[in-house]
Amino acid sequence: MKTTLSLVFLGALAASAQAYDIRYEGSGLGVGGVDYKFYGSKRSAFAGQLTFKDLQKNILFKSMCADLEHTISNGQVYNVVEKDSATQGSRISKAGSVFANNVASVNSDNKAAALQIAVWAARYGTNLNTNSGGDFQLEWSWVSSHGSIFSQAKAYFGNDDQNSAVYLKPSPIDGGQAQLRPVPEPFSLLAAGLGLAALAKKRRR
C-alpha cells in the first residue's frame, strides 16, 4: 500500500507539470499608470493581481506578472508549462519567493500594486532603488507621489525566505506573458494523492 501511494502521489505531482491552456480573465486589485524604466526605456503599466482560468481544471486562480517583455489582453488563451520557480535561476526564484510569501496579505489595490512591483524588481533587478538595480527601475516622479506603495513594495521585496511559487512559462515563449501562481499547499497535494490511491484500491476490488 505504501508503494502504491507513493507512486500515485508522485504521478499526481508529475501530471501538474504538463502543458495546458490558461485564459486571461482580466485585472483584479491594483493600480494603473505605474511609471518605470525597463532596459532604459520608459514605460507605464498596470501593477496588480490578475485573474486567469485554468482551462484544464476549469478553475480561476490569482496570479501576478513575471514577464515585462510580453503583453496579454483580456480573453487571450495561451499554453503554459508549470515549473517550480526554484529551478529557473536566481532571479525567478527570488520573484517566486517574494510572491509566495506575501500573496496572502494582498487585500487592497495598493498592496496588490506593491507586490507586483516587488515581483518585477526581483525578476529583473537587484533591489528597489529608483536610480540603480538592474533592468527594472521605478521612475522617481512616480515614487514621490506614491510613497506608501513604494514603502510596502520594499517590505515585500525583503520578505522572500524559503517559499516559492509556480512559474507559468509560455509555450512557445512568445505565446503569452509568464505568470507566478501559488504552489498548492502540501496538505492539498497529499489529499489529492490519498484520493487517487483510494480510487485505485476501489477499482482493484
N, C-alpha and C positions, 0 to 999 in steps of 0.2 A: 504493500500500500504506500509505503514511504517513497519508494522509487517511482511509482506511478504518479504520485502527487508532484514530485519534483519535476518530472518530465512534462506533465501537463502545465505546471506553473511556468516553467521555462518556455514552453510553447506559447503561452499567453503573452509573455513578455516579447518574444520574437515576433509575434503577429502584430504587435503595436508599432514595430519599426518598418512595416511595409508602406509603400507609397499609397496615397489615397487623395481624394479631392476635398478641398475646402472652398467655401464661398464667403466672400466678404459681405457682411450684412450691414455695415455702417459703423459710425463712431459712437462711442458711449461718452463717459465722463472725460473732460479735458478742456484744453484752451487752444484756440486758433491764433494764428499770426505770431508764432514764436520765431523770432529772427535769429539766425545763426549763420556761421560760415562752414562750408563743407568743401574740403580741398581748396580753400581760398576763395570760393565763390559764395556770395551772399544768397541766402535762401530764406523762405518763410514757410512754415508748415503747421499743421495741427499736431499737438502733442497730447496724447492721452490714450485711454483704453479703447480697444477696438473689439467688435463682436464678429465672430466667424461661425459658420455652421459646418460641422464635421459631417460630410455627406455620406460617409460610410456608417457612422453610428447614429446619424440623424439627431445630433445634439448641438446646442450652442455652447461656445466657450469664449472666454475673455482672453485677449492677447495684447501684446504691445510690439511695436515695430522694432526689428533688429537689423534694419536694412534701409539706408538712406539713398541707395543707388537705384532703386526701382520704385515705381508707384503702382497703386492699385485703385480701383474705382468700385463703387457700390455694385453688388451683384456679380463681380468678377469671380470666376471659378478657375482655380489652378491646382496642379498636383504638387504635393509636398511629401518629403521623406522626413520622418522623425529621427532626430539624432540627439543624444544626450549632450548638453552644452559642454560638459567637461571634456569631451573628446574632440572638440572643434578648435582648440587653440586658446591661448590665454585670454584674448580679448572677448571672445564669445563666452568663454567660461565665466569671466568676470561679469559680463552683462547678464547672463543667465542667473548667476547667483544674486546679483542686485535685484533682479526681477522677482525671483522666488522668495527672497527674504522679506520683501516689502509689499507684494501684491495684495495680501490680505488686508492691509491697512488702508487701501485706496477706497475712500468713501466720499470724495468730493472732486470737483473739477480741478482745483489747484493741486491736490495730491496726485491725481492721475497725470497731470501735466508734468509735475515734478519727477515722478517715477519714470516717465517716458524720457525726459531729458537726461536723467541719470543713466538709463539704459543706453542711450545714444552716446553719452560721454564715455561709458565703459567699453562700448563696442568699437568706437573709432578714435578714442583719445586716451590720455593717461591721467587726466584729472578734470576738474570742473572750473578751471580758471578761464577767464574771458580773453586772455592775451597769449595763452600758450596751451599745450596739452594735446597736440596731435591734429587729426584731420577734422575734428568737430569742435567748434568754438562758438559759444553764445555771444551775440552782439551786446556790447556793453550798454548801448542805449535801451535795449530791451530789458536787460538785467536791472538797470537803475529804476525802472518803473514796475518791476515785478520782483521786488526783493524777497517777499515771503515765499514765493515759488522757488526762487533760486536757493534760499536757505534750506528749504525742505529737500530739494534735489541733492544738495551737498550731504545732507543727513542720510538720504537713501544711498547715495554713491558709496558712502563709507560702511554701510551695513551689508556686507556681502560674504559673510563667513559660512563656508561649507555647503549650504544648499545650492541646488542647481535647478535648471528648467529644461524643457524640451525645446530644441532649436528646430523650427519647421523650415526646412531647406527646400526652396522651389525646385522643381524638376520639369523642364530644364531650368538652369539657374536664373535665366531672364524671364521665366514664366510667371513671376509674381513678385511679392515682397516677402522676405524672410520675416518670420514672427517668432516670439517666445511664448510658450504655453506651459502652465504649471505641470510638474510631474505629478501623476496620480499618487495619492498617499499610499505608503506601503500596506496599510490595512486594507485599502480598497483592492490593491493588486492581489493580496493574499485571499481576500474574499472571493475574487473572481477565479483564482486558481482552485480554491476549495469547491466552488460551484461546478466548475468544469470536471473536477475529479469525481464529485458525487454523480454527475450526469454520466460520466464514463462507466462508473461502477454499476449504475442502474441499468445501463444498456447491456453490460456483460451478463447481468442476471436475466 
